[in-house]
Amino acid sequence: MIGFGVWSGERLRPLQLAGLVLAFGGLAGLLLPGVSAPPLAGSVLMLLAGVSWGIYSLRGKGAGDPTRVTAGNFLRAAPLAAGLGLVMLLSRGASLDAAGLWLAVASGALTSGFGYAVWYTVVPALKATTAASVQLSVPVLAALGGIAFLGEPLTLRLTLTSVAILGGIALVVLQKRVVRVPAS
């Protein structure tokens, strides 16, 4: 999204560029192999998901009614998701229970659908570079969710990389426009 934004004429100020470097550095530090870093395969899949989300977001800038567009996207994705879910269920010998099914529907269809509709409402008002930098907060939010709901430990590495990511985003988003007053 940042590349697309720059290609389409958006310009970043030096402090915004520094913010992006800081945020990407924090993200790299979070994902680097180590004792508490996520597995490489999972990180690569997350990066691919991020690229896909960027494309999805760019397409949403001119998509029209966010709720209608999101509902259509979910309806088109449902057969593929159901098919993949069935393949995974059968190939791994997993079992299906009603509670798990309803939790998946609530988490996937309801909360994600709501989140996507909200994002499609907001993204047209954002520059692509701003929207992209805001999205860099997702791994931090996911990690904080892991701490809050799964009892994951809050490590120094997570704290430092989160501060770098969120601080970098703040530099991009909060950069004030310079108003030039013509000389009289």
C-alpha positions in Angstrom: 0.0 0.0 0.0 2.9 2.4 0.7 4.4 1.6 -2.7 1.1 2.2 -4.3 0.5 5.4 -2.5 4.0 6.8 -3.4 3.5 5.6 -7.0 0.2 7.4 -7.2 1.6 10.7 -6.0 1.5 10.7 -2.2 4.6 12.2 -0.6 6.0 11.5 2.8 7.8 14.0 4.9 11.2 13.0 6.4 9.7 12.4 9.8 7.0 10.2 8.3 9.7 8.2 6.5 11.6 7.8 9.8 8.3 6.7 11.4 7.9 4.0 8.7 11.5 2.8 9.1 10.9 2.7 12.9 7.6 0.8 12.6 9.1 -1.7 10.1 12.2 -2.1 12.2 9.9 -2.9 15.2 8.0 -5.4 13.1 11.2 -7.1 11.9 12.4 -7.3 15.5 9.1 -8.8 16.6 9.2 -11.5 13.8 13.0 -12.3 13.9 13.7 -15.9 14.9 14.4 -16.3 18.5 13.1 -17.8 21.7 9.9 -15.9 21.7 9.4 -15.1 18.1 6.7 -16.8 16.0 7.7 -19.6 13.7 9.0 -18.6 10.3 6.2 -20.3 8.3 3.6 -18.5 10.4 5.3 -15.2 9.9 5.5 -15.7 6.1 1.8 -16.5 6.1 1.0 -13.4 8.1 3.1 -11.3 5.7 1.1 -12.7 2.8 -2.1 -12.0 4.6 -0.9 -8.4 5.1 -0.2 -8.0 1.4 -3.6 -9.4 0.6 -5.2 -7.1 3.2 -3.4 -4.2 1.5 -4.8 -5.1 -1.9 -8.3 -5.5 -0.3 -8.0 -2.1 1.4 -6.9 -0.4 -1.8 -9.8 -1.9 -3.7 -12.1 -0.7 -0.9 -11.2 3.0 -1.4 -13.7 3.3 -4.2 -15.9 0.2 -3.6 -19.2 2.0 -2.6 -21.4 1.0 0.3 -19.1 -0.7 2.9 -21.7 -3.0 4.3 -23.0 -4.2 0.9 -19.5 -4.7 -0.4 -18.3 -6.6 2.7 -21.4 -8.8 2.6 -20.7 -9.6 -1.1 -17.1 -10.4 -0.3 -18.0 -12.7 2.5 -20.6 -14.5 0.3 -18.0 -15.0 -2.4 -15.5 -16.3 0.1 -17.8 -18.6 2.0 -17.8 -21.6 -0.4 -13.9 -21.6 -0.5 -13.7 -21.3 3.3 -16.3 -24.1 3.8 -14.4 -26.3 1.4 -11.0 -25.7 3.0 -12.6 -26.2 6.4 -14.0 -29.5 5.3 -10.7 -30.7 3.8 -8.9 -29.8 7.1 -11.5 -31.5 9.2 -11.4 -34.7 7.1 -7.6 -34.8 6.7 -6.7 -34.2 10.3 -9.4 -36.4 11.9 -10.6 -33.5 13.9 -14.1 -33.4 15.4 -16.7 -30.7 15.2 -18.9 -29.6 18.0 -21.7 -27.1 18.1 -20.0 -24.7 20.5 -16.9 -24.5 18.4 -18.9 -24.0 15.2 -20.9 -21.1 16.7 -17.8 -19.5 18.1 -16.2 -19.7 14.7 -19.2 -18.2 13.1 -19.3 -15.4 15.7 -15.6 -14.7 15.4 -15.4 -15.0 11.6 -18.7 -13.8 10.2 -20.0 -11.4 12.8 -17.0 -9.6 14.3 -14.7 -9.8 11.2 -17.6 -8.7 9.0 -18.2 -5.8 11.3 -14.5 -4.9 11.4 -14.2 -5.1 7.6 -17.3 -2.9 7.1 -15.9 -0.3 9.5 -12.5 -0.4 7.7 -14.2 0.0 4.3 -16.0 3.0 5.8 -12.8 4.6 7.0 -10.3 3.7 4.3 -11.6 6.1 1.6 -10.8 9.0 3.9 -7.2 7.9 4.4 -4.2 8.2 2.2 -2.8 4.8 1.2 0.4 5.4 3.1 -1.5 6.4 6.2 -3.8 3.4 6.0 -0.8 1.1 5.5 1.0 2.4 8.5 -2.0 2.0 10.7 -2.3 -1.6 9.6 1.2 -2.2 11.0 -0.4 -2.1 14.5 -2.2 -5.4 13.9 0.6 -7.7 15.1 0.9 -5.6 18.3 -2.9 -5.8 18.8 -2.8 -9.6 18.2 0.1 -10.0 20.7 -1.8 -7.9 23.3 -4.8 -10.1 22.7 -2.7 -13.2 23.4 -1.5 -11.6 26.7 -5.0 -10.6 27.7 -6.9 -13.8 26.7 -4.4 -16.6 26.4 -2.0 -15.8 29.3 0.9 -15.2 26.9 3.9 -13.5 28.7 4.6 -9.8 28.3 8.3 -9.9 27.3 10.9 -7.1 27.0 11.2 -7.9 23.3 7.4 -7.5 22.8 7.4 -4.3 24.8 10.3 -2.7 22.9 9.1 -3.8 19.4 5.5 -2.7 20.2 6.8 0.8 21.3 8.8 1.0 18.1 5.9 0.0 15.9 3.3 2.2 17.6 5.7 5.1 17.8 6.6 4.8 14.1 2.9 4.8 13.3 2.4 7.9 15.4 5.1 9.7 13.5 3.4 8.9 10.2 -0.1 9.7 11.3 0.4 12.7 13.5 2.8 14.6 11.2 1.3 18.0 10.8 1.0 19.6 7.5 3.2 22.5 6.9 1.2 25.6 5.8 3.3 27.9 3.7 2.3 31.6 3.9 3.1 33.5 0.7 5.5 36.4 1.1 3.8 39.7 0.8 
